[in-house]
Amino acid sequence: MIYDIIGDVHGKADKLTGLLTKLGYRFNGEFFVAPPNHQAIFIGDLVDRGEKQLATLNIVFNMIDNDQALAVMGNHEYNALAYATLDERNPTEYLRKHESKHTLQHQAFLDEVGFGTDLHDFWLQRFYELPLWLEFEQACFVHACWDTHAMSVLKQHLTHDNKLTKTALQLTSYQDTPEYNALERVLKGVEIPLPEGIYFVDKEKNMRHNMRVQWWLSQLSNQPIHKIARAMPTDLASVPVDALSEAVDFELTTKKPIFVGHYWLTGIPNMLSDQVVCVDYSAGGNGFLTAYRFDTNNPNLSAANFVQFLP
């Protein structure tokens, strides 16, 4: 079997159509048909940002419904559910507050479905069908981070095939709980606190006091933050060059190849490590929509297996 692992689409349906065609998928008038012995795997973040939200969702879910594709949940699908779900502890508020920064990030999707409409509800229910991760004999697939400890915390609240329930959505939305922290790890990656008084402003103009790190590195604890951070040079400019990370509670416990999205990479595609591949090359902006062709009969990772498309 060859899995075509496709990065964060973010509503860029034209890029998706072009990439699928380049990969040899054929549109039969209803859905894209995979080449023989192929299946697509979408790594999450189907929605937000782009100009063709519903077109993207229809392409992906029509493929899923006809056994041409699988998909895992991204943080943007999770956020969509939380944005539309009332907090059971405080029914006047939503789990994801309707603050301007949250609404702005989600606006492209809301513009197409309309908040609270039947169409909105239809797609929210479909998002519940997306597992938080997939694990096969040959490889692992997750949106941001393969953290088996976090997964064990989540698993007791998920369906048997690792999908969110409405109860799990509530539990994972309550900040500073084990469930919230576990969900953050799986869908957003490993973050460390910055030294006291230090912050940076992210690409969406939000002030951040934590910074993502490259969890695929062999050493994370007590390392120079500039060495292990997964951040733009402009973000790191405010961090002292001699600042060290605190102890990082993370251990990679599988030897299987791991495929992720989420990280807004740029440039010529390459593996993050000998074991970890990211297929997000900023298609949600001006970057290439990127796929990696993983042959289970030849599982050695190689940069030659990346396929990219930009209209």
C-alpha positions in Angstrom: 0.0 0.0 0.0 1.1 3.5 -0.8 -0.2 6.3 1.5 -0.3 9.7 0.1 -0.1 11.9 3.2 -1.4 15.4 2.4 -0.6 18.5 4.5 -2.8 21.2 5.9 -5.2 22.4 3.2 -6.9 25.3 5.0 -9.6 25.8 2.5 -7.4 25.9 -0.5 -9.5 23.7 -2.8 -7.7 24.7 -6.0 -4.3 23.6 -4.5 -5.9 20.4 -3.4 -7.4 19.6 -6.8 -4.1 20.3 -8.4 -2.1 18.1 -6.0 -4.5 15.2 -6.2 -4.3 15.4 -10.0 -0.5 15.5 -9.8 -0.6 12.4 -7.5 -2.6 10.5 -10.1 -6.0 10.8 -8.5 -8.8 10.9 -11.0 -12.1 12.8 -10.6 -15.0 10.5 -11.7 -17.7 13.2 -11.4 -18.4 12.5 -7.8 -15.1 12.0 -6.0 -11.4 11.7 -6.6 -10.4 8.0 -7.2 -7.0 6.9 -5.9 -4.5 5.1 -8.2 -4.4 1.4 -7.7 -3.0 0.4 -4.3 -3.0 4.1 -3.0 -4.9 5.8 -0.3 -4.8 9.5 0.7 -4.4 10.5 4.4 -5.2 14.1 5.3 -3.2 15.3 8.3 -5.8 17.8 9.6 -6.5 21.5 9.3 -8.8 21.3 6.4 -10.6 24.5 7.3 -10.0 28.2 8.0 -7.9 30.8 6.1 -8.6 29.8 2.5 -11.3 31.0 0.1 -13.0 27.7 -0.7 -13.9 26.0 2.6 -16.9 24.0 1.5 -15.3 22.9 -1.7 -12.4 21.6 0.3 -14.6 19.7 2.8 -16.6 18.2 0.0 -13.5 16.9 -1.8 -12.1 15.4 1.3 -15.2 13.8 2.8 -16.4 12.5 -0.5 -13.1 10.7 -0.7 -13.4 9.4 2.9 -17.0 8.2 2.3 -15.8 6.3 -0.8 -12.8 4.7 0.9 -10.3 6.7 -1.1 -9.0 8.6 1.9 -8.6 8.8 5.7 -8.0 11.9 7.8 -7.1 12.9 11.3 -8.3 15.9 13.2 -6.3 19.2 13.2 -6.5 21.9 15.8 -8.6 24.0 13.5 -11.4 21.3 13.3 -11.1 21.0 17.1 -11.4 24.8 17.5 -14.4 24.8 15.2 -16.2 22.4 17.5 -15.2 24.3 20.6 -16.2 27.7 19.1 -19.7 26.4 18.4 -20.3 24.4 21.7 -21.6 26.0 24.9 -19.6 25.4 28.1 -21.6 23.1 30.3 -20.0 24.8 33.4 -21.1 28.2 32.2 -23.8 27.9 29.5 -23.7 31.6 28.6 -20.2 31.1 27.2 -18.7 28.9 24.4 -15.8 26.5 25.0 -13.8 28.6 22.7 -14.6 32.2 23.5 -15.9 34.4 20.7 -13.0 36.8 21.1 -12.0 38.8 18.1 -8.8 36.8 17.5 -10.7 33.5 17.6 -13.4 34.8 15.3 -11.0 36.3 12.8 -9.1 33.0 12.6 -12.3 31.2 11.9 -14.0 33.8 9.7 -13.5 32.1 6.3 -15.3 29.0 7.5 -18.1 30.9 9.2 -18.7 33.1 6.2 -19.4 30.0 4.1 -21.5 28.0 6.5 -23.2 30.7 8.7 -23.0 30.3 12.4 -25.7 28.1 13.9 -27.2 27.0 10.6 -28.1 23.5 9.6 -25.1 23.5 7.3 -22.8 24.6 10.1 -24.1 21.8 12.3 -23.7 19.2 9.5 -20.0 19.9 9.2 -19.5 20.0 12.9 -20.9 16.5 13.2 -18.6 15.4 10.4 -15.6 16.8 12.3 -16.5 14.5 15.1 -15.8 11.6 12.7 -12.1 12.5 12.5 -9.8 10.5 14.9 -7.2 12.4 16.8 -4.5 10.0 15.5 -4.1 6.9 13.4 -1.5 4.1 14.0 -0.9 1.3 11.5 1.7 -1.5 11.6 4.0 0.6 9.5 3.5 4.2 10.5 1.8 6.8 12.8 -0.2 9.8 11.7 -1.1 12.8 13.9 -1.6 16.5 13.4 1.2 17.9 15.6 2.9 15.5 18.0 3.1 11.8 18.7 3.0 11.8 22.5 1.9 8.4 23.9 1.5 9.7 27.4 -0.8 12.4 26.2 -2.7 9.9 24.2 -3.2 7.6 27.2 -4.7 10.5 29.1 -7.1 11.2 26.2 -8.0 7.6 25.3 -10.2 7.0 28.3 -12.5 9.8 27.1 -12.5 8.9 23.3 -14.3 6.4 21.2 -12.7 3.0 20.6 -11.2 4.5 17.4 -9.8 7.6 19.0 -12.5 10.1 18.1 -13.8 12.9 20.2 -17.1 12.6 22.1 -19.1 15.6 23.2 -17.9 14.9 26.8 -14.3 14.7 25.7 -14.7 18.1 23.9 -15.8 19.6 27.2 -13.1 18.0 29.3 -10.3 18.9 26.9 -11.4 22.6 26.7 -10.9 23.2 30.5 -7.5 24.9 30.8 -4.9 23.6 33.2 -6.3 20.1 33.4 -4.5 16.9 32.3 -7.0 16.5 29.5 -6.5 20.0 28.1 -2.7 19.7 28.3 -2.9 16.3 26.5 -5.0 17.6 23.7 -2.7 20.6 23.3 0.3 18.3 22.9 -1.4 16.1 20.3 -2.9 18.9 18.2 -0.5 21.7 18.7 2.9 20.2 19.8 5.3 20.6 22.7 5.6 24.1 24.2 8.0 25.4 26.8 7.6 28.5 28.9 9.8 31.4 28.0 12.0 33.1 30.7 10.0 35.4 33.0 9.1 38.7 31.3 10.0 37.4 27.8 7.3 37.1 25.1 6.9 37.2 21.3 4.1 38.2 19.0 2.9 35.5 16.6 1.8 35.7 13.0 -1.7 36.4 14.1 -0.6 39.3 16.4 -1.1 37.3 19.6 1.3 37.7 22.5 2.9 34.4 23.4 4.7 33.5 26.6 5.4 29.9 25.5 7.3 28.7 22.5 7.0 25.5 20.4 10.0 23.2 20.4 11.2 20.6 18.0 10.1 17.5 19.9 11.7 15.3 17.3 15.2 16.3 18.5 17.0 13.8 20.8 17.6 16.3 23.6 15.1 19.0 24.8 15.8 19.6 28.5 18.3 22.2 29.6 19.1 23.1 26.0 19.5 26.6 24.5 16.1 27.7 23.5 17.5 29.1 20.2 18.6 25.6 19.4 15.4 23.6 20.1 12.7 26.2 19.3 10.4 25.8 16.4 10.0 29.5 15.7 10.8 32.2 13.2 14.0 34.2 13.8 11.9 37.3 14.4 10.1 35.4 17.2 13.4 34.4 18.7 14.8 37.9 18.6 13.3 38.7 22.0 14.8 35.5 23.7 18.3 35.9 25.2 20.7 33.7 23.2 22.0 32.1 26.4 18.4 31.2 27.7 18.0 27.5 28.5 14.9 25.4 28.4 13.5 23.9 31.6 13.0 20.1 31.9 10.7 19.1 29.1 8.4 16.2 29.9 8.4 14.4 26.6 9.6 11.0 25.3 9.3 9.5 21.9 8.4 5.9 22.5 7.9 4.5 19.0 10.4 3.6 16.3 7.8 3.8 13.5 7.8 6.7 11.0 5.6 9.6 12.2 3.8 11.9 9.9 2.6 15.3 11.0 1.4 18.7 9.7 0.8 21.9 11.6 4.3 23.5 11.4 4.1 26.0 8.5 7.4 24.9 7.0 8.9 26.6 4.0 11.6 25.9 1.5 12.7 22.6 -0.1 10.9 19.8 1.7 12.9 17.4 3.8 12.4 15.2 6.8 12.4 16.8 10.3 14.5 13.8 11.5 15.2 10.2 10.5 11.8 9.3 11.8 9.5 12.3 11.6 8.1 13.9 8.4 6.0 17.1 8.2 3.8 17.7 5.2 2.7 21.3 6.1 4.5 23.7 3.8 2.3 26.8 4.4 -0.4 26.0 1.8 -2.8 28.0 4.0 -0.8 31.0 3.0 1.3 31.3 -0.2 3.1 28.0 0.1 2.9 24.7 -1.7 0.4 22.1 -0.8 2.6 19.1 0.0 2.2 15.4 0.1 4.6 12.5 1.1 4.2 9.2 -0.7 4.8 6.4 1.9 5.3 2.9 0.5 4.7 0.3 3.2 6.8 -2.1 1.2 9.7 0.4 1.2 9.3 2.3 4.4 12.7 4.1 4.4 12.1 7.8 4.5 13.5 10.0 1.7 13.0 13.6 0.6 12.5 12.2 -3.0 9.0 11.1 -1.9 7.6 14.6 -1.4 5.2 15.9 -4.0 4.2 19.6 -4.1 1.7 21.7 -6.0 1.2 25.4 -6.3 -1.2 26.9 -9.0 
